[in-house]
Amino acid sequence: MLVCMRCGKTLDRNDIGFHKKMINRGAQQFCCIDCLCTHFGLTRARAEEMIAQFRQSGCTLFDEER
């Protein structure tokens, strides 16, 4: 089970995918979406919009839309 390297939250595929998309595709340690939002000055809503756009463009780093 992977956890955020900043806050310790358990990560899901979307957390890992967002980290890979925004930081480094080859990363082995990850931050959760909330910590990445803080780092980049994004709102959670904006991050969710970005993830939806990535999915629509065919990116396979994220879970299917629920």
KELO-834760 format. One record per atom (N, C-alpha, C): y, x, z; chain; residue in one letter; residue number from 1; atom name. Coordinates in nm, 2 decimals. Atoms other than C-alpha are relative to their C-alpha. Layout:
+--------+--------+--------+-------+------+------+------+
|      v |      u |      w | chain | resn | resi | name |
+--------+--------+--------+-------+------+------+------+
|      Y |      X |      Z |     A |    A |  NUM |   CA |
...
+--------+--------+--------+-------+------+------+------+
This chain:
+--------+--------+--------+-------+------+------+------+
|      v |      u |      w | chain | resn | resi | name |
+--------+--------+--------+-------+------+------+------+
|  -0.12 |   0.08 |   0.00 |     A |    M |    1 |    N |
|   0.00 |   0.00 |   0.00 |     A |    M |    1 |   CA |
|   0.12 |   0.09 |   0.00 |     A |    M |    1 |    C |
|  -0.12 |  -0.07 |   0.01 |     A |    L |    2 |    N |
|   0.33 |   0.14 |  -0.10 |     A |    L |    2 |   CA |
|   0.12 |  -0.06 |   0.07 |     A |    L |    2 |    C |
|  -0.12 |   0.05 |  -0.08 |     A |    V |    3 |    N |
|   0.65 |   0.11 |   0.11 |     A |    V |    3 |   CA |
|   0.12 |   0.07 |  -0.05 |     A |    V |    3 |    C |
|  -0.13 |  -0.06 |   0.04 |     A |    C |    4 |    N |
|   1.02 |   0.17 |   0.04 |     A |    C |    4 |   CA |
|   0.02 |   0.12 |   0.08 |     A |    C |    4 |    C |
|  -0.02 |  -0.13 |  -0.06 |     A |    M |    5 |    N |
|   1.11 |   0.53 |   0.11 |     A |    M |    5 |   CA |
|   0.13 |  -0.01 |   0.09 |     A |    M |    5 |    C |
|  -0.12 |   0.01 |  -0.08 |     A |    R |    6 |    N |
|   1.44 |   0.41 |   0.26 |     A |    R |    6 |   CA |
|  -0.01 |  -0.09 |   0.12 |     A |    R |    6 |    C |
|   0.00 |   0.10 |  -0.11 |     A |    C |    7 |    N |
|   1.37 |   0.09 |   0.47 |     A |    C |    7 |   CA |
|  -0.14 |  -0.03 |   0.05 |     A |    C |    7 |    C |
|   0.14 |   0.03 |  -0.04 |     A |    G |    8 |    N |
|   0.99 |   0.08 |   0.49 |     A |    G |    8 |   CA |
|  -0.06 |  -0.13 |  -0.04 |     A |    G |    8 |    C |
|   0.05 |   0.13 |   0.05 |     A |    K |    9 |    N |
|   0.95 |  -0.26 |   0.33 |     A |    K |    9 |   CA |
|  -0.12 |   0.02 |  -0.09 |     A |    K |    9 |    C |
|   0.11 |   0.00 |   0.09 |     A |    T |   10 |    N |
|   0.62 |  -0.33 |   0.16 |     A |    T |   10 |   CA |
|   0.04 |  -0.03 |  -0.14 |     A |    T |   10 |    C |
|  -0.05 |   0.02 |   0.14 |     A |    L |   11 |    N |
|   0.67 |  -0.30 |  -0.22 |     A |    L |   11 |   CA |
|  -0.09 |  -0.09 |  -0.08 |     A |    L |   11 |    C |
|   0.09 |   0.07 |   0.10 |     A |    D |   12 |    N |
|   0.55 |  -0.54 |  -0.49 |     A |    D |   12 |   CA |
|   0.03 |   0.07 |  -0.14 |     A |    D |   12 |    C |
|  -0.01 |  -0.06 |   0.13 |     A |    R |   13 |    N |
|   0.53 |  -0.47 |  -0.86 |     A |    R |   13 |   CA |
|   0.14 |   0.00 |  -0.05 |     A |    R |   13 |    C |
|  -0.13 |   0.01 |   0.05 |     A |    N |   14 |    N |
|   0.88 |  -0.58 |  -0.93 |     A |    N |   14 |   CA |
|   0.09 |   0.11 |   0.07 |     A |    N |   14 |    C |
|  -0.07 |  -0.10 |  -0.07 |     A |    D |   15 |    N |
|   1.02 |  -0.34 |  -0.67 |     A |    D |   15 |   CA |
|  -0.03 |   0.14 |  -0.07 |     A |    D |   15 |    C |
|   0.04 |  -0.13 |   0.07 |     A |    I |   16 |    N |
|   0.83 |  -0.05 |  -0.83 |     A |    I |   16 |   CA |
|   0.05 |   0.00 |  -0.14 |     A |    I |   16 |    C |
|  -0.05 |   0.01 |   0.14 |     A |    G |   17 |    N |
|   0.92 |  -0.16 |  -1.18 |     A |    G |   17 |   CA |
|   0.15 |   0.02 |  -0.01 |     A |    G |   17 |    C |
|  -0.15 |  -0.02 |   0.00 |     A |    F |   18 |    N |
|   1.29 |  -0.18 |  -1.10 |     A |    F |   18 |   CA |
|   0.03 |   0.14 |   0.03 |     A |    F |   18 |    C |
|  -0.02 |  -0.14 |  -0.03 |     A |    H |   19 |    N |
|   1.28 |   0.16 |  -0.94 |     A |    H |   19 |   CA |
|  -0.03 |   0.09 |  -0.12 |     A |    H |   19 |    C |
|   0.04 |  -0.08 |   0.12 |     A |    K |   20 |    N |
|   1.10 |   0.31 |  -1.25 |     A |    K |   20 |   CA |
|   0.10 |  -0.02 |  -0.11 |     A |    K |   20 |    C |
|  -0.09 |   0.03 |   0.10 |     A |    K |   21 |    N |
|   1.34 |   0.14 |  -1.48 |     A |    K |   21 |   CA |
|   0.14 |   0.06 |   0.02 |     A |    K |   21 |    C |
|  -0.13 |  -0.04 |  -0.03 |     A |    M |   22 |    N |
|   1.66 |   0.24 |  -1.30 |     A |    M |   22 |   CA |
|   0.01 |   0.15 |   0.04 |     A |    M |   22 |    C |
|  -0.01 |  -0.13 |  -0.05 |     A |    I |   23 |    N |
|   1.57 |   0.58 |  -1.15 |     A |    I |   23 |   CA |
|  -0.09 |   0.10 |  -0.09 |     A |    I |   23 |    C |
|   0.09 |  -0.10 |   0.06 |     A |    N |   24 |    N |
|   1.26 |   0.76 |  -1.30 |     A |    N |   24 |   CA |
|  -0.13 |  -0.07 |  -0.03 |     A |    N |   24 |    C |
|   0.13 |   0.06 |   0.04 |     A |    R |   25 |    N |
|   0.96 |   0.62 |  -1.49 |     A |    R |   25 |   CA |
|  -0.12 |   0.07 |   0.06 |     A |    R |   25 |    C |
|   0.11 |  -0.08 |  -0.05 |     A |    G |   26 |    N |
|   0.74 |   0.90 |  -1.35 |     A |    G |   26 |   CA |
|   0.00 |   0.01 |   0.15 |     A |    G |   26 |    C |
|  -0.01 |  -0.01 |  -0.15 |     A |    A |   27 |    N |
|   0.84 |   0.84 |  -0.98 |     A |    A |   27 |   CA |
|  -0.13 |  -0.02 |   0.07 |     A |    A |   27 |    C |
|   0.12 |   0.02 |  -0.08 |     A |    Q |   28 |    N |
|   0.57 |   0.86 |  -0.72 |     A |    Q |   28 |   CA |
|   0.03 |  -0.07 |   0.13 |     A |    Q |   28 |    C |
|  -0.05 |   0.07 |  -0.12 |     A |    Q |   29 |    N |
|   0.78 |   0.72 |  -0.43 |     A |    Q |   29 |   CA |
|   0.11 |  -0.09 |  -0.05 |     A |    Q |   29 |    C |
|  -0.08 |   0.11 |   0.05 |     A |    F |   30 |    N |
|   0.99 |   0.41 |  -0.46 |     A |    F |   30 |   CA |
|   0.09 |  -0.06 |   0.11 |     A |    F |   30 |    C |
|  -0.08 |   0.08 |  -0.09 |     A |    C |   31 |    N |
|   1.28 |   0.21 |  -0.31 |     A |    C |   31 |   CA |
|  -0.01 |  -0.14 |  -0.04 |     A |    C |   31 |    C |
|   0.01 |   0.15 |   0.03 |     A |    C |   32 |    N |
|   1.28 |  -0.17 |  -0.29 |     A |    C |   32 |   CA |
|   0.12 |  -0.04 |  -0.07 |     A |    C |   32 |    C |
|  -0.11 |   0.05 |   0.08 |     A |    I |   33 |    N |
|   1.51 |  -0.38 |  -0.50 |     A |    I |   33 |   CA |
|   0.13 |   0.00 |   0.09 |     A |    I |   33 |    C |
|  -0.12 |   0.01 |  -0.09 |     A |    D |   34 |    N |
|   1.75 |  -0.44 |  -0.20 |     A |    D |   34 |   CA |
|   0.06 |   0.14 |   0.02 |     A |    D |   34 |    C |
|  -0.06 |  -0.14 |  -0.01 |     A |    C |   35 |    N |
|   1.79 |  -0.06 |  -0.14 |     A |    C |   35 |   CA |
|   0.06 |   0.05 |  -0.12 |     A |    C |   35 |    C |
|  -0.05 |  -0.04 |   0.13 |     A |    L |   36 |    N |
|   1.84 |   0.00 |  -0.51 |     A |    L |   36 |   CA |
|   0.13 |  -0.07 |  -0.02 |     A |    L |   36 |    C |
|  -0.12 |   0.07 |   0.01 |     A |    C |   37 |    N |
|   2.10 |  -0.27 |  -0.51 |     A |    C |   37 |   CA |
|   0.12 |   0.06 |   0.08 |     A |    C |   37 |    C |
|  -0.10 |  -0.07 |  -0.08 |     A |    T |   38 |    N |
|   2.29 |  -0.10 |  -0.23 |     A |    T |   38 |   CA |
|   0.04 |   0.13 |  -0.07 |     A |    T |   38 |    C |
|  -0.03 |  -0.13 |   0.06 |     A |    H |   39 |    N |
|   2.26 |   0.24 |  -0.41 |     A |    H |   39 |   CA |
|   0.09 |  -0.02 |  -0.12 |     A |    H |   39 |    C |
|  -0.08 |   0.02 |   0.13 |     A |    F |   40 |    N |
|   2.40 |   0.10 |  -0.74 |     A |    F |   40 |   CA |
|   0.11 |  -0.10 |   0.01 |     A |    F |   40 |    C |
|  -0.11 |   0.09 |  -0.02 |     A |    G |   41 |    N |
|   2.64 |  -0.15 |  -0.59 |     A |    G |   41 |   CA |
|  -0.02 |  -0.14 |  -0.08 |     A |    G |   41 |    C |
|   0.03 |   0.12 |   0.07 |     A |    L |   42 |    N |
|   2.46 |  -0.45 |  -0.74 |     A |    L |   42 |   CA |
|  -0.03 |  -0.11 |   0.11 |     A |    L |   42 |    C |
|   0.04 |   0.11 |  -0.08 |     A |    T |   43 |    N |
|   2.40 |  -0.80 |  -0.59 |     A |    T |   43 |   CA |
|  -0.15 |  -0.02 |  -0.03 |     A |    T |   43 |    C |
|   0.14 |   0.04 |   0.03 |     A |    R |   44 |    N |
|   2.04 |  -0.92 |  -0.56 |     A |    R |   44 |   CA |
|  -0.01 |  -0.09 |  -0.12 |     A |    R |   44 |    C |
|   0.00 |   0.09 |   0.11 |     A |    A |   45 |    N |
|   2.12 |  -1.19 |  -0.80 |     A |    A |   45 |   CA |
|   0.01 |   0.07 |  -0.14 |     A |    A |   45 |    C |
|  -0.02 |  -0.08 |   0.12 |     A |    R |   46 |    N |
|   2.24 |  -0.94 |  -1.06 |     A |    R |   46 |   CA |
|  -0.13 |   0.08 |  -0.03 |     A |    R |   46 |    C |
|   0.12 |  -0.08 |   0.02 |     A |    A |   47 |    N |
|   1.92 |  -0.73 |  -1.01 |     A |    A |   47 |   CA |
|  -0.11 |  -0.10 |  -0.06 |     A |    A |   47 |    C |
|   0.09 |   0.10 |   0.05 |     A |    E |   48 |    N |
|   1.71 |  -1.05 |  -1.07 |     A |    E |   48 |   CA |
|   0.03 |  -0.03 |  -0.15 |     A |    E |   48 |    C |
|  -0.04 |   0.03 |   0.14 |     A |    E |   49 |    N |
|   1.91 |  -1.12 |  -1.39 |     A |    E |   49 |   CA |
|  -0.05 |   0.12 |  -0.09 |     A |    E |   49 |    C |
|   0.04 |  -0.12 |   0.08 |     A |    M |   50 |    N |
|   1.84 |  -0.76 |  -1.51 |     A |    M |   50 |   CA |
|  -0.15 |   0.00 |  -0.02 |     A |    M |   50 |    C |
|   0.15 |   0.00 |   0.01 |     A |    I |   51 |    N |
|   1.47 |  -0.79 |  -1.44 |     A |    I |   51 |   CA |
|  -0.04 |  -0.10 |  -0.10 |     A |    I |   51 |    C |
|   0.03 |   0.11 |   0.10 |     A |    A |   52 |    N |
|   1.46 |  -1.12 |  -1.64 |     A |    A |   52 |   CA |
|   0.03 |   0.05 |  -0.14 |     A |    A |   52 |    C |
|  -0.03 |  -0.06 |   0.13 |     A |    Q |   53 |    N |
|   1.63 |  -0.94 |  -1.93 |     A |    Q |   53 |   CA |
|  -0.10 |   0.10 |  -0.04 |     A |    Q |   53 |    C |
|   0.10 |  -0.10 |   0.03 |     A |    F |   54 |    N |
|   1.39 |  -0.65 |  -1.91 |     A |    F |   54 |   CA |
|  -0.13 |  -0.07 |  -0.05 |     A |    F |   54 |    C |
|   0.13 |   0.07 |   0.04 |     A |    R |   55 |    N |
|   1.09 |  -0.89 |  -1.92 |     A |    R |   55 |   CA |
|   0.02 |  -0.06 |  -0.14 |     A |    R |   55 |    C |
|  -0.02 |   0.06 |   0.13 |     A |    Q |   56 |    N |
|   1.24 |  -1.08 |  -2.22 |     A |    Q |   56 |   CA |
|   0.00 |   0.10 |  -0.11 |     A |    Q |   56 |    C |
|   0.00 |  -0.10 |   0.10 |     A |    S |   57 |    N |
|   1.28 |  -0.76 |  -2.40 |     A |    S |   57 |   CA |
|  -0.14 |   0.07 |  -0.02 |     A |    S |   57 |    C |
|   0.13 |  -0.04 |   0.02 |     A |    G |   58 |    N |
|   0.91 |  -0.69 |  -2.36 |     A |    G |   58 |   CA |
|  -0.04 |   0.11 |   0.10 |     A |    G |   58 |    C |
|   0.04 |  -0.10 |  -0.10 |     A |    C |   59 |    N |
|   0.91 |  -0.45 |  -2.06 |     A |    C |   59 |   CA |
|  -0.11 |  -0.04 |   0.08 |     A |    C |   59 |    C |
|   0.12 |   0.04 |  -0.07 |     A |    T |   60 |    N |
|   0.57 |  -0.45 |  -1.89 |     A |    T |   60 |   CA |
|   0.00 |   0.06 |   0.14 |     A |    T |   60 |    C |
|   0.00 |  -0.05 |  -0.14 |     A |    L |   61 |    N |
|   0.68 |  -0.29 |  -1.56 |     A |    L |   61 |   CA |
|   0.01 |  -0.10 |   0.11 |     A |    L |   61 |    C |
|  -0.03 |   0.10 |  -0.10 |     A |    F |   62 |    N |
|   0.74 |  -0.62 |  -1.39 |     A |    F |   62 |   CA |
|  -0.11 |  -0.11 |  -0.01 |     A |    F |   62 |    C |
|   0.09 |   0.12 |   0.00 |     A |    D |   63 |    N |
|   0.53 |  -0.92 |  -1.28 |     A |    D |   63 |   CA |
|   0.04 |  -0.10 |  -0.10 |     A |    D |   63 |    C |
|  -0.04 |   0.11 |   0.08 |     A |    E |   64 |    N |
|   0.52 |  -1.22 |  -1.50 |     A |    E |   64 |   CA |
|   0.09 |  -0.09 |   0.07 |     A |    E |   64 |    C |
|  -0.09 |   0.09 |  -0.07 |     A |    E |   65 |    N |
|   0.79 |  -1.47 |  -1.43 |     A |    E |   65 |   CA |
|  -0.07 |  -0.11 |   0.07 |     A |    E |   65 |    C |
|   0.06 |   0.11 |  -0.08 |     A |    R |   66 |    N |
|   0.70 |  -1.72 |  -1.16 |     A |    R |   66 |   CA |
|   0.06 |  -0.13 |  -0.02 |     A |    R |   66 |    C |
+--------+--------+--------+-------+------+------+------+
